[in-house]
C-alpha cells in the first residue's frame, strides 16, 4: 500500500499516522527504538500492512497486470494505483472529505517536522507541494506519480508512459482487485490496531 492507504489505515490516530508514514525511513530496531512508543506502533502497523499485502493472492493478481512492463517494480506500481482506487472509493471518501483528510495529514506531519527522519521530510516536501494524497484521486495525478517513479527507478528500463498505458489498459481489472482486497486489509488492520469498527 502507498501513502494514502497507510494514512487512512491509521484511523485518525496522530501518532499512528506519523509512524505509518515514516516507516520506510526507519531502518532496524535501533532506529525504531528512538521513536516514541505510539509512533513505534504506527511503524509496526505499517510493516504488518506491507506483509499482509505482499502475501495476499489478490495483490499477486494485480501485480501480474504490471509485470510485463515493470518486472521487479510491479509491486511498487500496484501499491500506488491502490491509492487511486482508495481515493475514488465513495464508501470511504468524497471529494471534500479527501481534500480535508489530506490537509489534516499535511498539517500533522508539518507540526512534527523537527522530530522526523530528514529523508522522509525531503520526500514529504514534494508530497505536500504537489498534493499527492488528494491528486491520487485523478487519473492525471496518478499518471504523474507513475511516471515519476518510473523515472527514478534505477533498474527499470521501461518508460513511465508504458507503465501508465498498462494502468489504463487494465484499469477495470485493477479496480476489481482493489475492491476484493481492501476491505480484507482494513478488517485485518482494525484487528491488530485495536480500532474495531463501531
C-alpha positions in Angstrom: 0.0 0.0 0.0 1.1 3.6 -0.6 0.9 6.8 1.4 -2.8 7.5 1.3 -3.7 3.9 2.4 -1.2 4.0 5.2 -2.6 7.3 6.5 -6.2 6.1 6.1 -5.5 2.8 7.9 -4.3 4.8 10.9 -7.9 5.6 11.7 -7.3 9.2 12.8 -4.7 8.5 15.4 -2.0 11.2 15.0 0.9 9.0 16.3 -0.1 6.0 14.3 -0.4 8.2 11.2 3.1 9.6 11.8 4.6 6.1 12.3 2.7 4.7 9.4 4.1 7.4 7.1 7.7 7.4 8.2 8.1 3.6 8.5 10.1 3.2 5.3 12.6 5.7 6.6 13.1 4.0 9.9 15.6 1.1 9.5 16.2 -1.6 12.1 15.5 -1.9 15.8 17.9 0.8 16.9 16.1 3.5 14.8 12.7 2.1 15.8 13.7 2.4 19.5 14.4 6.1 19.0 10.8 6.8 18.2 8.1 7.4 20.9 6.1 4.3 21.8 2.9 5.4 20.0 4.8 6.2 16.8 6.6 2.8 17.1 3.2 1.2 17.0 2.4 3.0 13.7 5.7 1.8 12.2 4.9 -1.8 13.2 1.4 -1.5 11.8 2.9 -0.2 8.5 5.2 -3.2 8.4 2.2 -5.6 9.1 0.2 -3.9 6.3 3.1 -4.4 3.9 3.5 -8.1 4.8 -0.3 -8.8 4.6 -0.4 -7.0 1.2 2.7 -8.8 -0.2 1.3 -12.2 0.7 -2.2 -11.7 -0.5 -3.3 -13.6 -3.6 -5.4 -10.7 -4.9 -2.4 -8.3 -4.9 -0.4 -11.0 -6.7 -3.1 -10.9 -9.4 -2.9 -7.1 -9.5 0.9 -7.2 -9.8 0.6 -9.5 -12.8 -1.0 -6.7 -14.8 2.1 -4.6 -14.4 4.7 -7.4 -14.5 5.3 -7.5 -18.3 6.2 -3.8 -18.3 7.5 -3.3 -14.8 9.0 -6.7 -13.8 10.5 -6.3 -10.3 8.8 -3.0 -9.8 5.3 -4.4 -10.4 4.6 -4.3 -6.6 5.6 -0.6 -6.4 3.2 0.4 -9.1 0.4 -1.8 -7.7 0.7 -0.1 -4.3 0.5 3.3 -6.0 -2.6 2.6 -8.0 -4.4 1.1 -5.0 -4.2 4.7 -3.6 -6.0 5.9 -6.7 -8.8 3.4 -6.1 -9.0 4.3 -2.4 -9.1 8.0 -3.2 -12.1 7.4 -5.6 -13.8 4.9 -3.3 -17.1 6.7 -2.5 -17.7 4.5 0.5 -14.6 6.0 2.1 -14.1 9.4 0.6 -16.0 12.2 -1.1 -14.0 14.8 -3.0 -14.4 17.2 0.0 -13.5 14.6 2.7 -10.4 13.5 0.8 -9.3 17.2 0.5 -9.9 17.7 4.2 -8.2 14.5 5.2 -5.1 15.4 3.0 -4.8 18.8 4.7 -5.1 17.2 8.2 -2.3 14.8 7.3 0.0 17.6 5.9 -0.7 19.7 9.0 0.0 16.9 11.4 3.3 16.0 9.8 4.4 19.6 9.4 3.9 20.1 13.1 6.3 17.2 13.9 8.8 18.0 11.2 11.7 18.6 13.6 11.4 15.1 15.1 11.1 13.1 11.8 13.7 11.5 9.6 15.3 14.1 7.3 15.0 11.8 4.2 11.3 11.4 4.9 10.8 15.2 5.3 12.5 15.7 2.0 10.0 13.4 0.3 7.2 14.9 2.3 8.0 18.3 0.9 7.2 17.0 -2.6 4.1 15.2 -1.3 2.7 18.4 0.1 3.8 20.7 -2.7 2.2 18.5 -5.3 -0.7 17.4 -3.1 -0.1 13.7 -3.7 -2.8 12.5 -1.3 -5.6 14.5 -2.9 -4.3 14.2 -6.5 -4.2 10.4 -6.3 -8.0 10.8 -6.9 -7.4 11.8 -10.6 -6.1 9.7 -13.4 -3.8 12.5 -14.4 -2.4 12.8 -10.8 -1.7 9.0 -10.5 -0.2 9.2 -14.0 2.3 11.8 -12.9 3.2 9.6 -9.9 3.6 6.5 -12.0 5.9 8.4 -14.4 7.9 9.9 -11.5 8.6 6.5 -10.0 9.5 5.1 -13.4 11.9 8.0 -13.9 13.6 7.4 -10.6 13.7 3.6 -10.7 17.3 2.6 -11.0 16.8 -0.8 -12.7 13.6 -0.1 -14.7 14.2 0.1 -18.5 10.5 0.8 -19.3 9.3 4.3 -19.6 6.7 5.9 -17.4 4.4 6.2 -20.5 4.4 2.4 -20.9 3.6 1.9 -17.2 0.8 4.4 -17.5 -0.6 2.6 -20.6 -0.6 -0.7 -18.6 -2.5 1.0 -15.8 -5.1 2.4 -18.2 -5.4 -0.9 -20.2 -6.0 -2.9 -17.0 -7.9 -0.2 -15.1 -11.1 -2.3 -14.6 -9.1 -5.4 -13.5 -7.0 -3.4 -11.1 -10.1 -1.7 -9.7 -11.7 -5.2 -9.1 -8.6 -6.3 -7.3 -8.8 -3.2 -5.0 -12.5 -3.9 -4.3 -11.8 -7.5 -3.4 -8.7 -6.8 -1.4 -9.1 -3.5 0.5 -12.0 -4.5 2.8 -10.0 -7.5 3.9 -6.9 -5.3 4.6 -8.9 -2.8 6.5 -10.5 -5.6 8.7 -7.1 -7.0 9.4 -5.6 -3.6 10.4 -8.6 -2.8 12.6 -8.0 -6.1 14.3 -4.3 -5.7 15.0 -4.5 -2.0 15.9 -7.5 -2.2 18.2 -9.6 0.2 16.1 -12.7 -2.0 15.8 -15.5 -0.6 13.7 -18.3 0.7 15.9 
